[in-house]
């Protein structure tokens, strides 16, 4: 892989939407004005300017604790999965891959 190191999002121990959004904001380095709601998460993943320039292979996000969260709160992983997929499509259409791995 060429470019910046992968961004990591550890969802281990997340129990609710507030915890999920807090984890995203802190671990993915969202701006201070992040709104802590689904729309704000979607907006942040479509404007990754604070991550700097993407590498030749785009950006990568490695998510851990996905299976645990899916068992505990399937509705959260369903919504987060949709937002991540939409962000991936958004960036792919602009020629900059956003690769998300779930583990």
Rosetta silent file (secondary structure, phi, psi, omega in degrees, C-alpha in Angstrom):
SEQUENCE: XXXXXXXXXXXXXXXXXXXXXXXXXXXXXXXXXXXXXXXXXXXXXXXXXXXXXXXXXXXXXXXXXXXXXXXXXXXXXXXXXXXXXXXXXXXXXXXXXXXXXXX
SCORE:     score description
SCORE:     0.000 S_00000001
   1 L     0.000  139.225  177.959    0.000    0.000    0.000 S_00000001
   2 L  -110.123  138.436  175.353    1.198    3.470   -0.839 S_00000001
   3 L   114.200 -162.032 -175.273    0.257    6.518    1.173 S_00000001
   4 L   -63.963  155.089  177.482   -0.913    7.272    4.669 S_00000001
   5 L   -63.807  153.113  177.538   -1.223    4.601    7.322 S_00000001
   6 L   -60.844  147.486  172.447   -4.658    3.052    7.766 S_00000001
   7 E   -88.050  140.899 -176.337   -7.016    4.764   10.161 S_00000001
   8 E  -114.782  138.967  177.233   -8.202    2.459   12.928 S_00000001
   9 E  -130.786  109.281 -179.918  -11.604    2.299   14.564 S_00000001
  10 E   -99.688  114.261 -178.225  -11.930   -0.062   17.533 S_00000001
  11 L   -96.881    6.502  179.171  -15.570   -0.712   18.423 S_00000001
  12 L   -57.191  127.280  177.577  -14.771   -3.131   21.248 S_00000001
  13 L    86.480   -7.024  177.922  -16.962   -2.313   24.219 S_00000001
  14 L   -67.772  134.622 -174.675  -19.251    0.081   22.341 S_00000001
  15 L  -121.038  -16.871 -175.337  -22.782   -0.380   23.629 S_00000001
  16 L  -152.842  175.040 -177.723  -24.894    2.371   22.098 S_00000001
  17 H   -59.740  -43.597 -179.004  -25.150    5.014   19.385 S_00000001
  18 H   -60.181  -43.449  178.834  -23.567    7.715   21.543 S_00000001
  19 H   -66.179  -37.954  178.432  -20.563    5.485   22.264 S_00000001
  20 H   -63.991  -49.131 -179.057  -20.252    4.546   18.614 S_00000001
  21 H   -66.060  -36.436  176.303  -20.290    8.144   17.427 S_00000001
  22 H   -63.547  -43.768  178.492  -17.867    9.184   20.181 S_00000001
  23 H   -61.419  -44.353  178.415  -15.489    6.386   19.147 S_00000001
  24 H   -59.493  -48.754 -177.230  -15.681    7.460   15.506 S_00000001
  25 H   -60.779  -47.101 -176.349  -15.015   11.099   16.377 S_00000001
  26 H   -71.636  -48.374 -172.610  -12.080   10.375   18.676 S_00000001
  27 H   -78.872  -29.024  179.778  -10.402    7.555   16.794 S_00000001
  28 L   -95.856    0.010  173.587  -10.895    8.860   13.263 S_00000001
  29 L    69.502   40.574  179.772   -9.920   12.381   14.238 S_00000001
  30 L   -65.893  156.286  177.880  -13.106   14.176   13.257 S_00000001
  31 L   -60.970  157.907 -177.855  -13.190   17.972   13.558 S_00000001
  32 L   -60.089  -25.925 -177.753  -14.218   19.491   16.883 S_00000001
  33 L   -89.042   14.459  176.889  -17.559   20.600   15.459 S_00000001
  34 L   -54.844  130.947 -172.309  -18.654   17.012   14.687 S_00000001
  35 L   -82.730   -3.169  177.755  -22.394   16.848   15.442 S_00000001
  36 L    55.023   45.707  171.988  -22.526   13.327   16.974 S_00000001
  37 L  -144.953  171.663 -175.137  -25.413   12.110   14.807 S_00000001
  38 H   -62.090  -41.477  179.932  -25.737    9.873   11.741 S_00000001
  39 H   -62.554  -40.698  179.376  -25.892   12.781    9.281 S_00000001
  40 H   -66.077  -37.840  176.897  -22.753   14.320   10.758 S_00000001
  41 H   -62.212  -46.340  178.013  -20.951   10.975   10.504 S_00000001
  42 H   -59.197  -45.454  178.977  -21.943   10.728    6.850 S_00000001
  43 H   -60.392  -43.850 -178.387  -20.772   14.301    6.227 S_00000001
  44 H   -64.189  -37.019 -179.110  -17.414   13.683    7.898 S_00000001
  45 H   -76.340  -10.559  175.511  -16.768   10.566    5.828 S_00000001
  46 H  -100.034   -7.323  175.594  -17.425   12.560    2.654 S_00000001
  47 L  -131.145   90.276 -176.729  -15.020   15.349    3.647 S_00000001
  48 L   -99.466   27.855 -175.611  -11.771   13.765    4.734 S_00000001
  49 H   -59.442  -31.337 -179.604   -9.726   16.940    4.278 S_00000001
  50 H   -72.267  -11.938  174.531   -8.398   16.790    7.846 S_00000001
  51 H   -83.206   -6.517 -176.907   -6.750   13.450    6.978 S_00000001
  52 L    83.864 -165.496 -178.890   -4.559   15.226    4.439 S_00000001
  53 L   -74.585  139.816  176.403   -3.999   13.985    0.923 S_00000001
  54 L   -71.337  156.834  174.351   -4.919   10.381    0.163 S_00000001
  55 E   -77.733 -178.928  178.993   -2.224    7.993   -0.939 S_00000001
  56 L   -59.150  -28.857  179.087   -2.096    6.394   -4.361 S_00000001
  57 L   -96.874   13.159 -179.891   -4.403    3.691   -2.985 S_00000001
  58 E    80.351 -147.716  179.462   -6.788    6.184   -1.381 S_00000001
  59 E  -111.952  153.290  177.526   -7.714    5.921    2.280 S_00000001
  60 E  -131.123  136.252  173.338   -8.119    2.838    4.460 S_00000001
  61 E  -122.484  123.701  177.005  -10.135    2.365    7.642 S_00000001
  62 E  -104.503  115.104 -178.633   -9.604   -0.801    9.678 S_00000001
  63 E  -101.975  127.331  173.502  -12.545   -1.512   11.978 S_00000001
  64 E  -116.047  159.432 -178.816  -12.148   -3.966   14.844 S_00000001
  65 L    80.194   10.553 -177.662  -14.823   -5.157   17.266 S_00000001
  66 H   -62.082  -48.081 -177.650  -17.396   -5.278   14.452 S_00000001
  67 H   -61.670  -41.265  178.706  -18.629   -8.790   15.258 S_00000001
  68 H   -62.489  -45.974  179.644  -19.023   -7.991   18.939 S_00000001
  69 H   -65.920  -38.388  179.922  -21.006   -4.846   18.184 S_00000001
  70 H   -62.366  -37.958  177.540  -23.125   -6.664   15.593 S_00000001
  71 H   -70.136  -38.877 -176.012  -24.109   -9.247   18.226 S_00000001
  72 H   -77.984  -41.593 -173.787  -24.787   -6.602   20.854 S_00000001
  73 L  -145.696   74.894 -174.946  -26.500   -3.959   18.709 S_00000001
  74 H   -57.991  -30.747  179.679  -27.242   -5.137   15.171 S_00000001
  75 H   -65.682  -31.747  178.126  -29.131   -1.952   14.313 S_00000001
  76 H   -69.134  -44.498  179.764  -25.982    0.098   14.944 S_00000001
  77 H   -68.549  -32.145  177.579  -23.841   -2.021   12.638 S_00000001
  78 H   -62.816  -49.304 -178.975  -26.561   -1.965   10.003 S_00000001
  79 H   -67.835  -45.237  178.777  -26.670    1.847    9.999 S_00000001
  80 H   -61.897  -41.648  178.675  -22.911    2.255   10.291 S_00000001
  81 H   -60.152  -41.114  178.154  -22.399   -0.272    7.507 S_00000001
  82 H   -64.467  -42.412 -179.608  -24.731    1.673    5.230 S_00000001
  83 H   -65.996  -42.606  178.193  -22.946    4.947    5.967 S_00000001
  84 H   -64.170  -41.570  179.070  -19.525    3.380    5.346 S_00000001
  85 H   -64.534  -42.590  178.317  -20.724    1.815    2.091 S_00000001
  86 H   -62.787  -40.968  177.839  -22.200    5.125    0.924 S_00000001
  87 H   -64.351  -39.917  177.310  -18.941    6.925    1.742 S_00000001
  88 H   -60.495  -42.876  177.703  -17.014    4.272   -0.187 S_00000001
  89 H   -64.300  -44.352  179.694  -19.261    4.823   -3.215 S_00000001
  90 H   -55.368  -49.920 -177.518  -18.915    8.590   -2.900 S_00000001
  91 H   -72.188  -37.791  178.456  -15.105    8.427   -2.955 S_00000001
  92 H   -59.682  -41.175  178.699  -14.919    5.723   -5.625 S_00000001
  93 L   -64.692  -18.157  178.684  -16.987    7.947   -7.945 S_00000001
  94 L  -101.508    6.398  176.327  -14.338   10.622   -7.409 S_00000001
  95 L    79.026   16.562 -179.931  -11.493    8.248   -8.213 S_00000001
  96 L  -127.283  102.414 -177.971  -10.234    8.003   -4.623 S_00000001
  97 L   -64.357  139.703  168.094  -10.901    4.644   -2.964 S_00000001
  98 E  -116.985  104.364 -177.246  -12.035    4.506    0.649 S_00000001
  99 E   -97.719  126.038  179.110  -11.394    0.935    1.715 S_00000001
 100 E  -118.489  125.808  174.762  -13.016   -0.277    4.934 S_00000001
 101 E  -110.286  137.885 -178.165  -12.144   -3.630    6.465 S_00000001
 102 E  -111.194  127.714 -179.510  -14.372   -5.089    9.170 S_00000001
 103 L  -143.120    0.000    0.000  -12.948   -7.380   11.791 S_00000001
